[in-house]
Every structure is written in C-alpha cells, then in structure tokens.
Amino acid sequence: MNVTESSSPSTKSKGLFGWFDKRTGLDSVLRETLDEPIPGGARFAYVFGSGLIFIFLSQVITGVFLALYYVPSADHAHTTVAYITKAVSSGSFIRSIHAYGSSAMVILLLLHVTQTFLYGSYKGRRELLWLSGCGLFGLVLCMAFTGYLLPWDQKAYFATAVGTNIAGEVPFIGGWLKSLMRGGADMGTLTLSRFFVAHVLVVPAIIFSFVAMHVYLFRKAGAAGPISENPVAPTSPSEPFYPKQVIVDAAFALLIILVLALMSHYSPFELGPEANPADAHYLPRPEWYYIPIFQWLKYWPGSLSFLGVVVVPSIVAFFFASLPFLDKRMERRPWKRPFAVGCYVFIFLALFGLGGLSYRGDHADPGYDAQLTAQAKATDDFMKQPFQPEVSGGATAAASAASSDPQVAQGAKVFTAHFCNACHGTNGAGGPMAPALTGIHKRLDADHLVALFNAPTEKMTKGGMPKVTLPDADMKALVAYLGSL
Ligand code: HEC
C-alpha cells in the first residue's frame, strides 16, 4: 500500500524519536501543530492569543506554589498569605507574579479581543470560535473575582462584600445567589472555601476545556490573516506557524514574564492588615479592571439598581456575544466598518471615563481622600512588620493557658466570635484600632465592665466599638476572660 505523505510521513524515523513516534504519533501531531498555515505570514499582531495561554500556564504554576502554603479559612488565610509574603523564600516574588499576572491576563485579553475585533477575524464561519472566546472572557473575570478574596485582608474582604452584595441586587434570585456565594448570610470561612474551590478547581477546569475548544475551533477555521483577506478562503501566500510565528510568540512570552518579574522584584504586591469585619469606615476599592463597573453601579441607586446591575450589562453582553451573527458582511477593513468600530471605541471610552470619574470622586472628597490614604498607610505599616505566627492555632494563648477554667476558655471564644480581637488584638494585647485590655480588671470590676458594654463611652462608639449585648452566661464568661488578661 502506498502510504501518502500527509497521513504518515514519519514511518522512516528511527531511534528514540522513532520508537516514541510509533506509539504516540508525535511526529504527525507536531507537524499538524507547527505547519498551521498563516495567510500573509507571521505578524506581531497575532501574539496575544498565545500570550494568554502562556500567562494562564504561569498562573497555574505560581498558583500551585501558593496553594502549598495557603489555608482557606477565616482563621488562617491571612496568616498563611502573610507567611508566604514575609517568610517563605521567594514567596513574595511568586505571589506578586501571580497577582500581577491576573492584571496582565486582563490586559492581554483586552488586546486579544481588540485585535480580533479590528481585524474582523470573527467573520467567516467563526461564530462558535467567538462564543467560546466570550466564555473565556467571563471565566477570566471569574478567576479575578474569586482570587481577590483569598488573602483575607481588609481590601479583599470589603471588595468582596461589595461584589456579593451586588449579586444580591439581582431580582428574584439575588438573595439566593448572594448566600450561595457566601455560604450563608455573612462572609467567613464558608465564603473563603467556596471562593477557593472555585478559584483552584472549578473555574480552571472549565477554562482548560474552553481553551481546548477555542484552539480547536481556531484551527478548524484557520488563521484569518490580514485585514484585506477573505476570511473563508484566503488567497495570500501563507507561511507555516513554525518557525517565524513561534519565534515572535516566544519573544512576546519572554517580554511578559520579564515585565512581571521586574514589577514583582521592585514593587512586590502588598498584603494589608487582616480583614476586620467590624471596621465600619473601610472604603472598599476593587482591582483596577473592576473600577469602571464599580463606578457605573453608583448611578443606579435603590430600585434602579435592577437596570444598572442586570439589564444594561446583559444587553451589552448579548450584543457583544452575538456580534458575528449580526455582522455577517465579509468586509474586514476597520475603516469600512465605521458603525461596529464606533461602538467598540465608544465602549472603551466609556470604561475609561468611568475609571476617571471614580478616581476624581475619590480625590475630590477630602474625607475619602484621607481615609484612602490611611488605608494605604495601614497596608504599608503591615508590610513593614515582621511575620507574626498565630498563637496556638487561632484560639488565644490565654484560652489554652487558662483552659483549666472553662469559663475563661468560653470567654476567649466569645472574644474572638465577636471580633473583639479585630480591634483589641489577639489576647487583648492591643492593636492600631483600640488599646490593650490587659490588666483591665484592675481598673474596672465585673459590674463596671458590664455597664460599659451596655452603654459604651463616646470614645468607644467613635472608635467603632459596638454595644455588646450577650446572653448572661456569655457575658459572665467574657468578663471572666477579660479578668484573666
Ligand atoms: C471597631 C473596633 C472595636 C471592636 C470590634 C471592639 N472594641 Fe472595645 N474599644 C474600642 C475603642 C476605640 C475603645 C475606646 C478606647 C478608649 O477609650 O481610648 C474600646 C474600649 C473598650 C473597653 C474599655 C477599655 C478601657 O480601657 O476603658 C473595653 C473593656 C472593650 N473595649 C472591650 C471590648 C470587647 C469585649 C469587644 C468585643 C465584644 C470589643 N471591645 C470590641 C474599639 C473596639
């Protein structure tokens, strides 16, 4: 039988490669991959897709290293991230590559979409390719959202509180959606483990399958080539993917990792103080790519939120996803598609505009400005402190030392359960928000303490300390615990 050249050109190969090839068909797979014809030849404009795959792999690898230390629970998440940042060798560097990598991913995504859009490369039987790309767009935003909470610092906690509250605004299913995300009414360990599972298992698995689909559909349709080209039956002489485009893509990947490494080395990604749910003054700000949406939602208060949160974004997403179904002309040159390009530019300008308004809003109001500066300073201060390990697994040291007295141990639990430690520090040792409570029993006896809890002083209220109302037994335990400090 005559073996045709294209079906199995490698039957002659010998040695280790031949052995391997006979069992895997590696040679034809490589040929299939590397010989992909690119009409009009290699170009820098085509690097963004493979750049995205590269950065995704970098996220997977750095993510695996982070997961070696990370514990997704409200008691330990922040300590473990602090440990990675301050104690693990190269920990801060790897974490920074991962954190900056998420921004790089969003930037590359926007560049990839823009290139596809301007080149009209979604045309010519590429509807499913475009749709799988839209799916990937959403999935990347999901990764950014779920990853943001994991360090469990102030920024993470309050931005995610806002994000999940927004989900709560969706009509009919909002309440359900919000408690599904949070694992209950409030944010805590259940929220963290849900976000963690989504971030490291569920969403990446879906991304892998979507990437496979996207690449397959891309190969099936073929590279669209330059803007003058017919997207279905290109006529310009083509060049194989290897070597020129591979080299350009590799150079781009190198550039990405170089930029990330320089940023991570010279300006390591920060970690703020641990989340303090009792802090009523914290001004949440999401990562930069969510700022335009964040600003947008401010214009839709109360009963209008339905329009801002659901209707308008759904319309935009719907038209965006159906683009190749709506725009069926084969014309690809941007200047011949003024309406489509105009819409695209408009959306981009709107996003930039919203970002600008958000920035101006923050800096025009002196109260906001001061609070944001204080928050940035708290983060800087926290970064300068050396790593502090947890005392005996999250529970307080006093509790274990005094575990002979069950009332004191119970009081220690009340103390942490009501976030007293968030302001007064672990074991009431004091913190930036409130003074130490050690030796408090020398100044205030049990009755005075209870009275104080029922009627907090002005200073306490100003400092954000809530009125403490507890069942009798818990109150007694709390007072006993305070007496043990
Ligand atoms: C939001 C931060 C915050 C939280 C949470 C908080 N406190 Fe306070 N607490 C303060 C501030 C601020 C003061 C006032 C300090 C001052 O008078 O200078 C204060 C004062 C006190 C005092 C009086 C201290 C003194 O020296 O007179 C006690 C006792 C106390 N808190 C106990 C608690 C307990 C118990 C809890 C948990 C149920 C708690 N606090 C939660 C911020 C907080």
Boltz pocket constraint, residues with backbone or C-beta under 6 A from the ligand:
constraints:
  - pocket:
      binder: B
      contacts: [[A, 278], [A, 279], [A, 414], [A, 415], [A, 418], [A, 419], [A, 420], [A, 421], [A, 422], [A, 423], [A, 424], [A, 433], [A, 434], [A, 435], [A, 436], [A, 437], [A, 440], [A, 449], [A, 452], [A, 459], [A, 460], [A, 462], [A, 463], [A, 464], [A, 465], [A, 466], [A, 468], [A, 478]]
      max_distance: 6.0
